[in-house]
Amino acid sequence: MTGVADSGRIAKRFAALKAAGRGGLVTFLTAGDPDHETFEKILLGLPEAGADLIELGMPFSDPMADGPAIQASSLRALNAGADMGRTLALVRSFRAQDEETPIVLMGYYNPIYSYGVEKFLTDARSAGVDGLIVVDLPPEEDGELCVPALEAGLNFIRLATPTTDDERLPTVLQNTSGFVYYVSVLGITGTKSAAEAEVKQAVERLRRHTDLPIAVGFGIKTAETVAEIASTADASVVGSAIVQRIADDLDKNGRPSAGLVDAIHNMVRELSNGLRA
Amino acid sequence: MEQANTFRSGPNEAGHFGMFGGRFVAETLMPLILAVEQAYDAACKDPSFQAELDDYLKNYAGRPSPLYFARRLTEHFGGAKIYFKRDELNHTGSHKINNTMGQILLARRMNKTRIIAETGAGQHGVATATVCALFDLPCVVYMGATDIERQQPNVFRMRLLGAEVVPVTSGTGTLKDAMNEALRDWVANVESTFYIIGTAAGPHPYPAMVRNFQSVIGNETREQMLEAEGRLPDSLVACIGGGSNAIGLFHPFLDDPTVQMYGVEAAGHGIETGEHAASLTGGRPGVLHGNRTYLLQNDDGQIIDAHSISAGLDYPGIGPEHSWLHESGRVNYVSATDAEALEAFQLCSRMEGIIPALEPSHALAYVSKVAGDLPKDHLICMNMCGRGDKDIFTVAEALGTKI
């Protein structure tokens, strides 16, 4: 660990999962998708439905590392008026009712840079954000946001990938805190899925380099895989599958059905069931 | 801004030109970006790499391209003496081959077996498909669906050359989306694939590497101008989308204080309409496609679509070195509208018998604005970076003619 004091919610949650003897479910949704009001209802019900950690996507017009499902969700949110201010407002409203479930903001650097790094860190911290995942900020650009974020008391969660070899891993892990997000496939979100054996091997490799909890994502779609992956790693991340469920629900004018909020919560409940058997 | 003794030393080791540039990519790509940098550094130190490149540029691409005195346009404007650097005479019809040849030789050194590229106007796509045919490597070119529509001749040329042209419908279906899609492909195929980026942008080392491959333009111009006039040019003019032809012309002259430089951005329907592609004139610094640079973006940092009649300039960003040269004041960045470019396109066709691409037509539009007021001994060199065959359908439509 870096030794930097942070909100502690992420560490506490992983410790609790460990004590309960089970892996965790991390859900990813894009903030404001399909619209602010519907999303707020989805967000507020996620912990009760079984999400152990929540990743909130910060919408971006050009999500280079994401597949079609998450690209589309970003555009839907933006078209519905999402911006950084509203994303942070969602976190505040969530925190007003839930003091324990960690929230990690995930996205790309430009909207943060545009908002102003210092202002962003202050506002994110006070809204109740616990960690950041910024896809296009590798360790080579740590001075931009990672180091200031750690100093501001936010976790900076880094992606490790199959191309991150043993030689590079220490560089990637150096300023990582909260947990390590292992991207289990070469590619973009929501396309391929990884073989369980490969993931197991990769997680073991990561464990040789770090004591941080490890979450595995990219390509995880079913309750079965969630449980499988979380038996070797500390948590499974499901994103594109949930986001796609939103897309499938919308009518031709992009409006959600009355049942969407419940449908997402039921889906999350099902995904998490395997972890609580 | 720090006062520099030289404008030619960038980027630093981290790939920064002042605050611009850098390596803003996903971790999956990072090891590969470092490998490209290492391979490129090694190639630069290996004389056989440059020798092989020079040989292909000379015997395959047809370099050096001539420096041509445009007598009739000079007389027409009645002021400065106008020269064209004839990079439109290169094989494939633009300056793009200078860079694709360099990068494919590098890809071969790295034992990569598959090539991807993005393209806007299709010139870079054609130049990439060409070198892939030459070296028998499979080639996938990402091109916005909107651009495919307006650049049909180049799409067909790429397919004739054996490339797969993938239409990109995500986002707005233009160059920036094509670049997103190429990056997505690269992330999924890092081990086999080399990404030939077409402009002096993207993550380090691409901006420096593309600039160096394109600097052949400026280096030749320098020699040719000395031979023709016995001195350096007074002004250099080039159009700017990402800015590879401009940086190629400018870079060798950056430390010659008497040489003024003008980068001409696409003003589309006019800067004041908001429908343009002038990142420096109408944008602000941000991070996209691996580098920090000036971008067209809204208050929330969302990228705004560019607009230009020229598909090759239709990009909401610009190479990071241009952003730095803009802030340091060494290069002047100006703009020309669609209408001004169209007028220059027709003027050049009729007065010089050269049908220019719509991209350099923007540069010529700027020349036409200033040449008349400059003294007759003022030497302007404009980079004629592409030929206009590909644009005849777009121009016909703009002029209300059916062909």
Interface residues (C-beta under 8 A of the other chain):
Chain A: P59 F60 S61 D62 P63 M64 A65 G67 P68 Q71 L75 L78 D83 M84 Y108 Y109 N110 P111 I112 Y113 S114 Y115 V135 D136 L137 P138 P139 E140 E141 R158 L159 A160 T161 P162 T163 T164 D165 R168 V172 V183 L186 G187 I188 T191 K192
Chain B: A14 G22 R23 F24 V25 A26 E27 T28 L29 M30 P31 L32 S170 G171 K176 D177 N180 L183 R184 V187 A188 N189 V190 E191 G286 V287 L288 H289 G290 R292 L295 Q297 D299 D300 G301 Q302 I303
